[in-house]
């Protein structure tokens, strides 16, 4: 397995990596510094915003749906043009968006949290064909939003609980029944952050403070882990040729001593494992 630094720019809170399947290009966010980053032909790209931005889904080749602390908006990568889609806790200045991902039906799941991680200040929503609906309330740090390849399950976590939950989905992508515990990390003392599911249905979870992204089987059994130089790995994504590269964002937020490795964005070329293509958002 070959591991390397994909991008040396240090993010205070790297989050939301998205491999755009049509552009063959990675986008990610530095939440604290209110910016979206990318690369094209080795050239660093950056877009600055007025509010905290954290996650995106792709709409067309040139347009993204982006989640900010006050709204979901449509953003043209080429022109910089933006258009409001719907408010997202716009009347709650103490919260912001965090983890998010498009589901197999074209819906977009997005979590929120308190800017100071205030207990139970956040929620998890689904935006689908023009409507934003709350799915889970009283969330402290929303993370690990991802989906099984067959569309049967969604996954998510409230990081302080150290529990990754699995939610059965009905046709159309809406939850049915109660969520169940999929992975309990309490005994291991691990903090579940962002996650993604590969083509085999195995879940890859970034574990804050543990320098790694861990892979779990469909029954929740630990399989392996990819170690990175940064301690605070925040979210993984699959991309690259054949979707066989694992990308991972990191953060230097709240570190007493920061190294050059902290906050950089990483990649690892996997052997015999590939991811799912990111789903397109339907407006």
Secondary structure, DSSP 8 states (H G I E B T S, - for coil): -EEEEEE----TTEEEEEEETTTTEEEEEETTTTEEEEEETTEEEEEE-SS-EEEEEESSSSEEEEEESSEEEEEETTT--EEEEEESSTT-TTEEEEEEEE-TTS-EEEEEEETT--TT-EEEEEEETTEEEEEEEEESBEEEEEE-TTSSEEEEEEGGGTEEEEEEB-TTS-B-S--EEEEE-TTTT-EEEEEEEBTTS-EEEEEETTTEEEEE-TTS-EEEEEE-S-S-EEEEEEESGGG-EEEEEE--TT-SS--TTTT-EEEEE-SS--B----B---
